[in-house]
Amino acid sequence: EVFKERIGYNHLYEVLISLGQPSRHLLKELMNMAVEGEHTSVGLLGISNVEPLLLLVQWLPELDSSELQLFAADWLRRLSCLNRQTRATCVNATMVMRALAALERHQRLHRACAESLLGLVGSLGSQSLSARELLGLLRLLRPPESSQAHPYIGPALRALLAVVRKQGLESAMQYFDLSPSMAGIVAPTVQRWPGSAFSFLAWLSLDQDQLGPTSKDKRKQLYSFFTPGGTGFEAFISSAGVLVVAVCTKKEYVTVMLPDYCFCDSLWHSIGVVHVPGKRPFGQSLVYIYVDGQQKLSAPLKYPSMTEPFTSCCIGSAGHRTTTPPPSQIPDPPFSSATTPTTRSSLGAILSPQTWGGLLGGKPESVTKLISAGTQDSEWGSPTSLQGQLGSVMVFHEPLHPNHIKAICGSGPNCISPFKAQESELGDLSTKLLLHYSPKACRNPICLDLSPNMLHGRLTGNKVVNWDIKDMINCVGGLPVLFPVLEQLALVTPDQHGSDPAAGSDFITPDVTTPADGDWVILPSNRASEARLEKNLVATFLLVLKHFLQRHPINQENLLHSHGVGTLGALLQKLPVGHVDVSVLVAMQLLIEQVTYEKNQALLQQLHTHLLFNFNIWNKGDFPLRI
């Protein structure tokens, strides 16, 4: 920080430029500066200082040596795109705009270097791509002359496909980054608990590297609601990555662990915890644990007294440190009389891996464990922040039923108002909300409470906002802004395809591509590999369109009402012979299958009329394709 204030990276860049061409060693040292260690150890160290990487991107067009350009661009891509954390760091530092600025001087870049930079844009854009960055990418593709295609139209189109094609399960686009140990959300005091139960529901994601030695003797707090007397509710992720739910009374700390589920997998999970008090006089209090909408465990668990105000309400935060009394003051567990802790007790001690080691293979009731209040830290480790990412959070003062949790989970991590999206399933559940925090409704440091109770929280940490290209496309004109890219493909020479255009069909077995009788080509869609289709740029464009339409009704309506399908058909008719092959037909099939799955009949009819049964397009293929 002192260096940035007193000298600054702009001045450093000017000095480096004045010294002439750099050595490979100097470029390595800049990368070492970014990770504050050996740059090859970025997987362990992460990116501590992103500014030197931005400087390297800016420097690329100034390097005369193509070898140094390739070396720097290759390592930039490796360092920046290693995992979600490094991508998020580079996205927040606007590295995409730096890369696009360098690509505007593509005449100064070796082709492989430019392609590596476009790959960097594709990888970072899959995390987040703003409207400004998307507009910059589209402007970059303006052809130098009307009779020529842009030299990097192929790599840029593949980068666009990497951005729009989301791999794996749905991820939260906005979230609270609670990685620092002191991060978290603190809610105000709840003077009187308004209902008869406690229900907690949230989306979270923990990185795989959280299982390392750094997490030992720590318990990552998911929530804690405590009274001044130290009684209340708590849940945390243990050092082994498993969920532990606890209740603290004045004498006891009782825990339930969800075995066989490790949450440190870098995926987004919905976690629900429902505490239900027993019905008097002999009813048993229960806790229900839900993961991704499914009930995974129910077990008996004490229910604390709810008569006192809850003065320490923390979400994803370590909150107040537990004061562990001296051994002489700790009663024999679990039923000896004990002095009430003067501070909030924490949850970790009950569920330590050492204690649970012999219990996991035992009877079902062994998932519940009892220790003396005040000994949690020695059992489970000292409390720390969630040390991960937290999506929307809801706390209810009444019990949630399984169909409620399934419906809220089904609306996904990016739904800001599940009560409207799932109104038929959830009914009047919104009236039972105690508090509801969403990253979309946060302006540092205030988290607005979306429930009627106005329990606005205070965030320590960062709010991360990612932008989905499927939404951003409508900020720059909608799907029709992509059509000039397709128009350029008619001008693409075979060497710009990156390979022979006809090679796109080599994923189909030889006996299918060249039938003996020359009559039919059979296209088994379950064998269609998108990676192989990308060898044909027209097929790649259709795949881009397919992914823009996937689970996005606004883009579907945009294409339908802007006469986009008819325009697409007219542009495909302009393609020269040789550009339309089996890969294009398979990509068309995948596009139509996607729209069929989306159940948009009007759009499907237009695709049939203007594309699939438009034989002016398919007559450009060879004889087996036309048949």
URPE-V431228 format. One line per field, one symbol per residue. ss: DSSP state (a for helix, b for strand, c for the rest). phi: phi as a letter, one per 40 degrees, with the letter a starting at -180 (. if undefined). psi: psi as a letter, one per 30 degrees, with the letter a starting at -180 (. if undefined). A space follows every 10 residues. Layout:
BEGIN
ss: ???
phi: ???
psi: ???
END
This chain:
BEGIN
ss: caaaaaccaa aaaaaaaacc cccaaaaaaa aaaaacccaa aaaaaccccc aaaaaaaaaa aacccaaaaa aaaaaaaaaa cccaaaaaaa aaccaaaaaa aaaccaaacc aaaaaaaaaa aaaaaaaccc aaaaaaaaaa cccccccccc ccaaaaaaaa aaaacccccc cccbbbbccc cccbbbbccb ccccccbbbb bbbbbccaaa acaaaccbbb bbbbbbbccc cbbbbbbccc ccbbbbbbcc cbbbbbbbcc cccccccbbb bbbbbbcccc cccccbbbbb bccbbbbbbb cccccccccb bbbbbccccc ccccccaaac cccccccccc cccccccaaa acaaaacccc cccaaaabbb bbcccaaaaa cbbbccccbb bbbbbbcccc caaaaaaaaa cccccccaaa acaaaaccaa aabbbbbcaa abbccbbccc ccccccbbbb cbbbbcccaa aaaaacccaa aaaaaaaaac cccaaaaccc aaaaacccca aaaccccccc ccccaaacca aaacccaaaa aaaaaaaaac ccaaaaaaaa accaaaaaaa aaaccccccc caaaaaaaaa aaaaaaaacc aaaaaaaaaa aaccaaaacc ccaaaac
phi: .cccccbgcc cccccccccg cccccccccc cccccficcc bccccgccac dcccccdccd ccccccccdc cccccdcccc bcaccccccc cccfcccccc ccccbcccbc dccccccccc cccccccabc cccccccccc ccccbccbcc cbccdccccc cccccccgcc bccbaccbcc cccibbcccb caccbbabbb aabaabcccc ccccccgbbc ccaabbcccg cibaaabccc gbcbbbbbbc bbbbbbbccg bcccbgbcbc bbbbcbcccc cbcbcbbbbb bfgbcbabac adbccbcccc cbbbbgbcgc ccccccdccc cccbbccacc ccbccbcccc bcdcccdccc cccdccccbb bcchbccccb gccaccfabb ccbbbbcbcc cdcccccccc cgcbccbccc cbdcccfccc cbccaabbdc bbbdccbccc cccfcccbcb hbbbbbbccc ccdccbhgdd cccdcccccc cccdcccgac dccccccccd cccbcccgcb bcbcccbcbc cccccbcccc cccdcdcccc fadccccdcc ccfccccccc ccccccdhcb bccccccccc ccccccccgb cccccccccc bcbccccccc cccdccc
psi: eeeeeeekfe eeeeeeeffa klleeeeeee eeeefhakff gfeeeajfjf eeeeeeeffe ffkejeeeee eeeeeeeeee geaeeeeeee efghfeeeee eeffhfffkk eeeeeeeeee eeeeffekjl eeeeeeeeef gkkelfgklk fgeeeeeeee eeefjkkalk lkfklkjhek fgllkkllkj ekkfaglkkk klklkkleff gafffkgkkj kelkjllffg lallklklfg glkkklkkaf fljklkkjlg jkfigglkkk kkkjkkllkl fglkklkkkk khfkkfkklk klklkgelkj fjjkjgkfbk kkjklleffk lklfglklkk kflkllfeff hkeeefeffe galefffkkk lkkfgeefef lkkllfhakk bkkkklglkk lefeeeeeef flfgjfiffe eheeefbgff fgkeljkkff hkjkgkjkjf lffhiklkkj akkkjlkkfe effffgfaef ffefeeefff fklefffflk efffgffkke feeikefgel jkjjfffjke eefffkeeee eeeeeeeefk hieeeeeeee fgheeeeeee eeffklkffj aeeeeeeeee eeeeeeefhj eeeeeeeeef degjffefff lleeee.
END
